[in-house]
Amino acid sequence: MKDSIPLLCRGVSLGFIDKLPTFEYCVIVNAFQKELEHKEVSKYVKQHKVIHVCSTGCEYQSMIAKGVYSKFNFQKIVLPYIQECVPSQIDADRSKRMQYFARGKEIKNNKGEILPIDLMSDDNKSDMIAAPRYTHTSPSTGMDALLYTVNDLKKKEIHIIGMDFYDGVGYMTKSSGMSPITDENAISRGDSIEAMKSFFLDFSANHKDVNFIFYTVSNIVFPDRLNVTMVRV
C-alpha cells in the first residue's frame, strides 16, 4: 500500500479514525496538539511516519512548547506555499524558515532527528488558483495538503478524514489549536464550501489516476466520479 496515504484534518469526522486502514506515512494538517490528545487519534498516528503540513498562521506553537513532535515519528514539516509565494517574513531559505517557524529552536522527532521545514514544490502550480495575497494557492491548508500528497508524494490513493467542508460542524476538539472555539466560530472562519467543492472537483478531474476516499460527516454531494468515494460516518 505504498501508493496510499491518509490525510488527517481536524473536523468532527476525525473522531471516526478507527475506520481508516493503516499505511506507512500519514499527513496531518495545522495545529494538531489537541487532536493528538485523543486516544484513538494518537494510537493511529503512532503507527505511521508523519508529515505535518502547517500554516504559520495557525496556533501550532504549543506543539513545540509541549514537545509533541518528540512523541511521534515525524519526518518533516511542510509550509503550504510554493517558493515564489513564501511570505516575506519567512524567507525561502530552509535555515531561516526554522528561525521563523520554531523561533530558532531545533524541532526533533521521537528518534532525536531534526525535522526539516520544507515548501511545496512547483509541481503544484498548475492545480492552484490565484488569490489577493498569493498568485498560487488553494482555498485552505487542508486542500494544500491534498495537493501535496498527489503532486509531491506521488500517491495514487488518498484517504481523507476530518475534511467536513465546514458543513454545519466544527472541529473535533472544539479548539483552534490552543484556544477554545465554538462550532459556529469554526464554521464562520472557514473557507467557502462552494469554493472548496469547486476547487476539489477541478483537482480530481485533473488527476483521474488518483482515487480520493472521503470519510466525512458532511452532507456535501459530488457529481458521480469513478475516482471519488464518499464514506459517511
C-alpha positions as CSV (number, residue, x, y, z in Angstrom):
1,M,0.0,0.0,0.0
2,K,2.9,2.3,-0.7
3,D,0.8,4.3,-3.2
4,S,-1.8,5.1,-0.5
5,I,-1.7,7.7,2.3
6,P,-4.2,9.1,4.9
7,L,-4.8,12.8,5.2
8,L,-5.9,13.8,8.7
9,C,-7.7,17.2,9.0
10,R,-9.4,18.4,12.2
11,G,-13.2,18.2,11.6
12,V,-15.7,16.1,13.5
13,S,-15.2,13.1,11.3
14,L,-11.7,12.7,12.7
15,G,-13.3,11.1,15.7
16,F,-14.1,8.1,13.4
17,I,-10.4,7.4,12.6
18,D,-10.7,3.8,13.6
19,K,-12.4,3.2,10.2
20,L,-9.2,4.0,8.3
21,P,-6.6,1.4,7.3
22,T,-3.0,2.0,8.4
23,F,-0.2,2.9,6.0
24,E,3.5,3.7,6.0
25,Y,3.0,7.5,6.1
26,C,0.2,9.9,7.2
27,V,-0.2,13.6,6.8
28,I,-1.7,15.8,9.5
29,V,-2.9,19.4,9.0
30,N,-2.3,22.6,11.1
31,A,-2.4,22.9,14.9
32,F,-2.9,19.2,15.9
33,Q,-1.9,19.1,19.5
34,K,-5.4,18.8,20.9
35,E,-6.3,16.1,18.3
36,L,-3.2,14.1,19.4
37,E,-4.5,14.0,22.9
38,H,-7.4,11.9,21.7
39,K,-6.6,8.3,22.4
40,E,-7.6,6.8,19.1
41,V,-6.1,9.6,17.0
42,S,-2.8,9.3,18.9
43,K,-2.8,5.5,18.5
44,Y,-3.4,5.8,14.8
45,V,-0.7,8.4,14.2
46,K,1.9,6.5,16.2
47,Q,1.7,3.7,13.6
48,H,2.9,6.0,10.9
49,K,5.8,8.2,9.7
50,V,4.2,11.6,9.9
51,I,4.4,14.7,7.6
52,H,3.0,17.9,9.1
53,V,1.5,20.4,6.6
54,C,1.2,23.5,8.8
55,S,0.3,27.2,8.1
56,T,2.3,29.7,10.1
57,G,-1.0,31.5,10.8
58,C,-2.4,28.6,12.9
59,E,-2.0,28.0,16.6
60,Y,0.8,25.4,16.3
61,Q,3.3,26.9,18.8
62,S,2.2,24.7,21.7
63,M,3.1,21.6,19.6
64,I,6.7,22.8,20.0
65,A,6.4,24.0,23.6
66,K,4.8,20.8,24.8
67,G,7.2,18.5,22.9
68,V,4.5,17.0,20.7
69,Y,7.0,16.4,17.8
70,S,9.2,14.3,20.0
71,K,6.4,11.9,20.8
72,F,5.8,10.7,17.3
73,N,7.8,9.7,14.2
74,F,7.6,13.0,12.4
75,Q,9.6,13.2,9.1
76,K,9.2,16.8,8.1
77,I,7.2,20.0,8.4
78,V,5.8,21.4,5.2
79,L,4.7,25.0,4.9
80,P,1.7,25.4,2.4
81,Y,3.5,27.7,-0.1
82,I,5.5,27.2,-3.2
83,Q,8.8,29.1,-3.2
84,E,7.7,32.2,-5.1
85,C,4.8,32.7,-2.8
86,V,6.6,32.3,0.6
87,P,5.6,35.2,2.8
88,S,8.5,37.7,3.0
89,Q,8.8,37.4,6.8
90,I,9.6,33.6,6.5
91,D,12.2,33.6,3.7
92,A,12.7,30.7,1.2
93,D,16.0,29.6,2.9
94,R,15.4,26.4,4.9
95,S,17.5,27.5,7.9
96,K,15.7,30.8,8.1
97,R,12.4,29.0,7.9
98,M,13.4,27.2,11.1
99,Q,14.2,30.6,12.7
100,Y,10.8,31.9,11.9
101,F,8.6,28.8,12.4
102,A,10.4,27.4,15.5
103,R,11.7,30.6,16.9
104,G,15.3,29.4,16.4
105,K,14.8,26.0,18.1
106,E,15.6,22.7,16.6
107,I,12.5,20.5,16.4
108,K,13.2,16.8,16.9
109,N,11.1,13.7,16.4
110,N,10.9,10.6,18.7
111,K,14.2,9.4,17.3
112,G,16.1,12.6,18.0
113,E,16.2,13.5,14.3
114,I,16.0,17.2,13.5
115,L,13.0,17.9,11.3
116,P,13.4,19.9,8.1
117,I,10.9,22.6,7.2
118,D,10.1,22.3,3.5
119,L,7.9,24.0,1.0
120,M,5.5,22.6,-1.6
121,S,7.1,22.1,-5.0
122,D,6.3,24.0,-8.2
123,D,4.6,20.8,-9.4
124,N,1.6,22.1,-7.5
125,K,1.3,25.4,-9.5
126,S,-0.9,24.0,-12.3
127,D,-3.6,22.9,-9.7
128,M,-3.5,26.1,-7.7
129,I,-5.6,29.3,-8.0
130,A,-4.9,33.0,-7.7
131,A,-5.9,35.0,-4.6
132,P,-5.3,38.6,-3.5
133,R,-2.4,37.6,-1.2
134,Y,-0.9,34.8,-3.3
135,T,-0.6,34.2,-7.1
136,H,-0.6,30.5,-6.5
137,T,-2.6,29.0,-3.6
138,S,-5.7,26.9,-2.7
139,P,-8.8,27.5,-0.6
140,S,-7.4,26.0,2.7
141,T,-4.4,24.4,4.2
142,G,-6.2,21.1,4.0
143,M,-6.5,21.5,0.3
144,D,-2.8,22.4,0.1
145,A,-2.0,19.2,1.9
146,L,-4.2,17.3,-0.5
147,L,-2.2,18.7,-3.4
148,Y,1.0,17.9,-1.7
149,T,0.0,14.2,-1.3
150,V,-0.6,13.9,-5.0
151,N,2.0,16.2,-6.6
152,D,4.9,15.9,-4.2
153,L,4.4,12.5,-2.6
154,K,3.0,11.0,-5.8
155,K,0.4,8.9,-4.0
156,K,-2.4,7.3,-6.0
157,E,-5.0,6.7,-3.3
158,I,-5.8,9.3,-0.7
159,H,-7.9,8.5,2.4
160,I,-9.2,11.8,3.7
161,I,-10.8,12.3,7.2
162,G,-11.7,15.4,9.1
163,M,-12.3,17.4,6.0
164,D,-16.0,18.2,6.5
165,F,-16.2,21.3,4.4
166,Y,-17.4,23.4,7.3
167,D,-20.8,21.8,6.6
168,G,-22.7,22.6,9.8
169,V,-19.9,21.1,12.0
170,G,-16.8,22.5,13.6
171,Y,-13.5,20.9,14.9
172,M,-13.5,17.6,16.7
173,T,-11.7,19.1,19.7
174,K,-13.7,22.4,19.8
175,S,-10.3,24.0,19.7
176,S,-8.4,26.1,17.1
177,G,-5.1,24.8,18.4
178,M,-4.5,26.5,21.7
179,S,-7.7,28.4,22.4
180,P,-11.3,27.0,22.6
181,I,-13.6,27.6,19.7
182,T,-17.4,27.1,19.2
183,D,-18.7,25.2,16.2
184,E,-20.2,28.4,14.9
185,N,-16.9,30.3,15.1
186,A,-15.1,27.4,13.4
187,I,-17.5,27.4,10.6
188,S,-17.5,31.2,10.2
189,R,-13.7,31.4,10.0
190,G,-13.6,28.5,7.5
191,D,-13.5,28.8,3.7
192,S,-16.5,28.8,1.4
193,I,-18.0,25.4,1.0
194,E,-18.6,26.1,-2.7
195,A,-15.1,27.4,-3.2
196,M,-13.6,24.2,-1.7
197,K,-16.0,22.0,-3.6
198,S,-15.3,23.7,-6.9
199,F,-11.5,23.5,-6.2
200,F,-11.7,19.8,-5.4
201,L,-13.8,19.0,-8.4
202,D,-11.3,20.6,-10.7
203,F,-8.4,18.9,-8.9
204,S,-9.9,15.5,-9.0
205,A,-10.8,15.9,-12.7
206,N,-7.2,16.8,-13.4
207,H,-5.9,13.6,-11.6
208,K,-8.2,10.8,-12.8
209,D,-5.5,8.3,-12.0
210,V,-5.8,9.1,-8.3
211,N,-8.6,7.7,-6.1
212,F,-9.9,10.0,-3.3
213,I,-11.8,8.5,-0.4
214,F,-13.6,10.9,1.9
215,Y,-14.6,9.8,5.4
216,T,-16.9,12.6,6.4
217,V,-19.9,13.8,8.4
218,S,-20.6,16.4,5.7
219,N,-23.8,16.1,3.6
220,I,-21.9,17.6,0.6
221,V,-22.6,15.7,-2.6
222,F,-20.1,15.5,-5.5
223,P,-21.1,14.5,-9.1
224,D,-20.6,10.8,-9.7
225,R,-16.9,10.2,-10.5
226,L,-15.1,6.9,-10.6
227,N,-12.1,8.4,-8.6
228,V,-14.2,10.0,-5.8
229,T,-15.8,7.9,-3.0
230,M,-17.8,9.4,-0.1
231,V,-17.9,7.3,3.1
232,R,-20.5,8.8,5.5
233,V,-19.6,8.3,9.1
